Amino acid sequence: MFDLRIDEIAALEPDAVILSKSHYLQRALLNKRGIKTLTAETASINQALRTISDLAHLTGRVEEGRRLAQGMVNEIGALVRERNSLAPRPALVCVAHERDSLEKAVFVAPGNFLSEILEVAGGTNLAPKGEDAYAVAVEMTLEQIRAARPQVVIDLLPAEPTVTERLRAESLWRDAFPIGQAPERIYAIHDPALGVPGPRIADQIRRLRRWLAPEPKSALP
């Protein structure tokens, strides 16, 4: 949201306002009025952890924030160490497509939070980098999707699907590939918590790992 009404915000007399990085002009205007602000950057796991610590300082809950962040670091660190013994699974995470077509579908781009937790979970994001280095999503043609040869596809739906809708979405993916080349695992799901850079990052990684089901490197020929 870029259209922040500074006068209306100031009238609420907030103790602080949390902003995104793009709100640098609004931040200056709020600070000029004596209103504290916090810029929340959450494009990576490290940024999410730093924002949690910053928020703890802002709210005077420094010790609670320190314990929370340290617990998250320990959990995520253990998952990273486990990942190092797994063979990565090539995957795509789709965030939007037409109901009956995958042409020009939109996928999670490399280099952002959701792509990072996918990799920690044991996946390799096959989506290409966008023209914008900071893009969180990238469009792919059907030809590009087929050429990527994902072993796992996670199709994030905008609402909880019925059984029929889920089966239709999964069938759409299988039918998009030549015989014998369809992804081994296809998940058509609605999961609003997935990709939220908050205290439950480790839970998201575990959920992705169950879907990816990467094999131990020692089990490979």
N, C-alpha and C positions, 0 to 999 in steps of 0.2 A: 504494500500500500504506500503510494508516494504522496497522496493528497492529505497530509496531516494538517488539521485545523489548529494552529498553535494557540489561538485565543481560547478555543473551547477546551483544549487540554489544560491550559493554565488555570482556567476557571474552576477546574476540578481540584486544584491544589494537591497534585500528587506528590508523594514523597520522592518518587523517581519514575522515569519513563524508560522502557527498554525499546531500543531501536535496532533496525538492521543497518548494515554498513552503508547502504545507499542513502540513508537519511542524514547525511553529513550536514546539509544546510539546516534542516530542522533541529538537529542536535545543537548547533551553534545558537539558534534562536531561543531554544529552551534554556540552555546554559546562561544566556544573557539575562534571562528572567529569574535566574537563581534556582532553576529546577535541575536536579541531578539527573543524569542520563547514563545508560549503559548500552554500549554497542555489542550486540550479540552476534558473534561469528561462529557458524556451525557447519562449515564446509568440510570439516574433517573430524575425526575422533578427538584429536588433540585440541582443536578449537572448541569443541563441545565441552571437554573437560575444563578448559580455561574459562569458558563462559560460566560454568557452574561455580567455579571458585570466585570469579568476579561478582556473581550474583550474591554469593554468601557474604562477601565483604560489604557489598552495597546494603544488605539487609541486616548487618550486624550479627550474622550467624556463622562466623568464621570457622569455629571449631567443628560445627556440624557439617559445613561445606567441605572442610578438609577431610573429615572421616568418609564422607560420601565419595568424594573424588578419589581418595586413596583406595577405597574398596572397589571402585569401578576400574581403576588402573590394575589392581591385582587380578580381578576377574578377566579383563580383556587380555592382560599379559599371558594368563594361563591358556586362553583360547588361541592366542598367536603361537605359543609354543606347540600346542597340539597341531595347529595348521601346518607347521613346518615338517611334520611327519606324513602329511597327506598329499596325494597327487591332485593338483587343481583340476576342477571340472569346468570346461568351457561353457559359459552361460550367457543368457540375455535376460534382462529384466525390462519388460514392456510396461509403459505407463499409459499408453493411449493408442487405440486403433479403431477403425470403423467396425461396426457390428458384424459385417460379413466380408471384411477384407483386411489383409495385412499390408497392403500397398501403402507406403508412407506412414508406417507405424512409428511410434516414438518410444525411444528406449533411454534408460538411465545412462548418462555419458560417463566415461572414465574421469577420475579425478575429483569426485565429490563424495559426500558422506555415505550415501547408499552404496555406491560402487566400492568404497573402502571396506565397509562391513561385509559386503559380498565376498571380497577377496580374503578377509580374515576368516570367513566361514569356510573357505576352501574352494572358492570359485574364481574363474578368470573372466572378467567382463569383456565380451567380444565386440561390444558397440564401438564404433569409431569415435575419435575425438571430434567435437564440433568445431566449426570455424571460430567461434568465440571460445577462448581458453577457459572462461569461467562458466560455460554452459553446463547446466545440470541435466539436460536431456538432448538427444540428437535423433533426427529422423533417418530411417533406413528404408530403402526400397525392398520389394520382395526379392529381387535378385541378390541384393546385399545380404539379406537374412539367410537365404539358402546357401550362399557362398561362405557364410560364417560357420556353418555346421555346428550349432550349439548342441551340447549334450543335454542341457537343462534349460527350460524356458519358464520364467515366472511371469505370468500375465496378471498385473495388478488392476483389478476391475474397480470402477468408480462406486459400486454399491454391492451389497451382499447378493450373490447370485442364487437363483433357484437351481435345483439339480439340473434341470433342462438347460438353463443358461450356461452353467459350468461345463456341461458335456458339449454344448455347441461350441464354446470357446476352445476347448481342448481339441475338438475335431477340426476346427478351423486351422489350428497349428499343424496337426498331423497331415492334413490334406494339402498344405502349402508346400510340402517337400516331396521330392521323388520317392518312389518306393524304396524302402531300406535306409533312407537318410533322415527320417523324422527324429526329433529329439527323443532321448530315452525317457526323460521325465518332463511332463508338462503340468504346471499348476496354474489354474485360473482361480484367483482368490481375491477377496476384499480384506485388506488388513491395514486400517488407518494408522496403526502404531508403527508399522514398518517404515523405517527411514526417519523416525523422529529422534533427533539428537539429544536425548534426555538421559535420565538415570538408568533406563532399562536397555542400554546399548548391548550389554552381554546377552540378555534374553533374545534380542533380535538376531544376534550372531548365531546363537544356538538353533533358533528356528530356521534360519537360512541353511545351516549345516545339515539339519535333518532333511530338508528338501534336496540339497545338493548331493548328499550321501557320498562324499569323496572317499576313495579307497586309500588305505595305507600304502605308502610307497613300497613297503616290503612285500605287498601282495601282488605287485605288478610283475609281469614276466621280464 
